[in-house]
Amino acid sequence: MNDRPAIAVQEVSRQFRDTRVVDRVSFDLRSGGCIALVGPSGCGKTTILRMIGGLDEPSTGSIAIEEGGAAFVFQEPRLLPWLTLLDNVALPLRLRGVSKRDARARAMDSIAMVKLSEACHRTPTQLSGGMRMRASLARALVARPRVLLLDEPMSSLDEVTRHELDEELRELWERHRITILLVTHSVPEAAYLAEEILVFSPRPARIVARIPTPSGNRDASAWTSSALNDTVRAASEALLAAIAADARGRKLA
């Protein structure tokens, strides 16, 4: 692990016709680090993620990302229902021309990372919601990307399953030190998973606070620790203050 930026966002803005969605956002994410983006619905967080992943372009400013590629995990797993879990995970490699044998071998390694080896021959309809999300994560990891972009991947899960997957994702990050950028509406999830929380204003997205999270490894007991609760409180207060300031500004306009 080193301190060079895996992602460097410099004065990035995004304009859609007459609407500014992102306004002069700047931040760095070091290689092997994890940052969470938190803000009101529709503020522009996903737009930032899409620009970093190359699915959109800034109107102004610049984005640099380290070589090795980025992989997305979206809110919906987007698995092909006619393929087994194994073949869904192997699909990105097959599309790149990797042989079926080699693609499946690498897919099995990726599936093992998310603890789904026993389900590799099931189809998506035979998997629970949590298992489908694990499968989506395995598919993102199969090409061994340097950067993982997560767009609210746990939002559709029940609270117990969400906690379990958050703990597994944190364990995966601590073991392999993949660079992770996470968009989430859950402040506790952001505090648990990330090293730093970037709090955004309502649209257009501007960074209004940078909240460091407690250092050190996490286990299940961290959810109720005073250090994590203090972080959640600080990030929540910054978010609520930004929303209130935006509401006052709209009344005066």
N, C-alpha and C positions, 0 to 999 in steps of 0.2 A: 504494500500500500504506500502511496506517495501523495504529495500535496499539489501536484500539477492539476489544473482544471480539466475535468472530463467534458464539462459543458461550460461555456462562457457566453453569457447573454449580456449584450452591451446596448443600452439605450433603445431597446426594441419597442416599436409601436406597430399596431395593426389597425388599419382603417378599412371598413367595408362601406363603400359609397360615402354617405354622410355620417356614419356612425363609427366613432373610435371605440374599439373594443379593448385594446391594450395600449397603455400610455407610458412610454419611456421606462421600461422595466430593465433592470440590470442585476445580475447575480452570477456567481460562479459556483459550480459544484465540483469538488475535487474528485479525482479518480478513486473509486472505492467508497465514496461517500453516499449519504442518503439524505435528501431534502424533501419535505412535504410542502405542497402548496395548498393553502386553505383560504376560502373566501366565499362570499354569497353566491347562490346559484346564478349562473349566467354572467358572472363578472368577467370572464375571459381566461380562466385557468386552463381549460382544455385547449383553447386557441394557442396559448403559450406552449403547451405540450406538443400540439400538432406542428407548430413551427420548428421546435427543436427536433422532432422526428422527421422533418422534411415533407410533411403532408400539406404544409402551407408555408407561405413566405412572409417575412416582415415587410411592412410598408416602409419603415425606416429602421435603422439600427443594424446590428449584426449578431449572428449566432455561430459559434464554433463548437464542434463536437469532435472528440478524439476518434481516431481511426479504429475500425473494428465493428462499427455499425451499432444501431439502436433497434430494439424490439419493443413492440407495444403489447400491453395487456389491457383490453378494453373492459367496459362495464358489463358487456355480454360476452360469454365465452366464444361464440361464433364457431362452433365445431360443426363439421359436416356430418349429418346424421347417418349417412350410409357407410361411413368409415368407422373402423374400430378406433379406440383410444390410441393404440400404437400407430396406426396409419395416419390419424389426425396429427399426431405429434411429429411424425416423419415427413409430413407433406411439404413444409418449407424447404427441406433438403432435396426432396424429389423434384420440386419445381426448379431447383438450381442445377439439376442434372446429376445429383449423387445417386449411385446405384441403390436399388431397393434393399439389398443386403446391408450395405454400409449405413444407409439412412435409418433402417430399423435398429441397427446396433446402437447408433448414437441416440435414437429416440428412446430406447430402453434405458440408457444412462440418464437421460433427462427425466424420464418417468420415475426412476428410482429416487432422484433428487427431491421429488415432491411426494414421495411415499405412496405411489399408485401402482407399483409393479404387479400386484395381484389382480388388478382390473384392466390390464393392458389389452385384453381381447374383447372387452365389452364395447358396446356402441354408446353414444352419448345418452340415448334414452334410458339406458340401464345404469346411469350414474346419477348420484345426488347432485344438488346444486353446488355444494362445496367441492365435490370431486370434479365436476365440470370446470370449476374455476382453477383447480389444481392442474387439470389437463391443459387449460389455456396458458397457464404459467409455464408448464413443461414445453409446450410448443414454442413459446417465446424464447426459452433458454436453449433449445436444441441447436440453434445456429451459433451458440456461444457468443452472444453479443457482448460488447463492452459496457453498454448502457441499457437499462431496463426502464421503460416509460409506462407507468401504471395510471390508468384513468379510472378512478373509483372502482377498482375491481371487486371490492367486497360489498358494495352498496346494496345488492339485491339479496344478500344472505341474512339469515336470522342471527341474532346477537351472539349466541353460543358458537355457531359455526364461524362467524366472523372473527371472534376472539381466537379460536383455534388456528385459523388460517393466518391471522396476523402474527401469532407466535411462531408458526412454521416459516413464514416469510422472513421474520426477524432472524430466526436461526439460520436460514439459508443465506441471508446477507452476511451475518457474522462469520459463517464458515467460508464463503466463497468471495466475499467482498466485491460483488457486482455493484457498479454504480447505479443507484436507483433514484428516480425522480417520481414522486407520488402525488397525484391529485386526489384529494379526499374532502368530504364535508364533515368528517368525524374528527373533531379536535383531539379526543383521547387516542384515536388510532394514529394520528399524526405524531403525537407526543411519544407514543410507544415505539413506533417504527423508525422515526427519523432522528437525525442528529440536530437538525434545525428546522423550524417551521417558518415559512414565509407567509405572512398574513396579507391578504389583498383587499383593497377597497371594492365597493360595488363598481360596476362598469362606468368608465373604462378602468381596467385593472391597473392599479398602482400598488407597489409594496408599501404598506403602512407600518409594518413591524417585522422584526427578525427575532425569533424566540429560540434560543438554544435549549436543547433538551438534556436531561441528566445523562452523564457519561456512564460507560460501563455496560456489561451484558445485561440482558433482560431475562426474566423468567415470568411465570404466571403471576407471581406475587407483585410484580411491578405495577400492575393495573391499579392497585390500591395504595401505592406508596405515596408518602407526602411529597417527595420530590416530583413525581409525575403529576400529581394533583396540582402542585404549584405551577407547573408548566402549562397544564390545561387551563388553569384560571387566568394566567397571564395572556395566553393566546386568545382565549374567549373574550376577555375584556378588550383587547386590541381590536378584535373583529366587531364586537358590539359598538365600540366607539366609532369605528369607521362607518358602520351602517347608520348610526345616529347622525354623524357629521354630514353624510350624504343626504339624509332626509332633510336636515336643516337647510342645506344648500339648495335643494329642489324647491323648498317652500319660499325661499327668498328670490328664486329665479323668476 
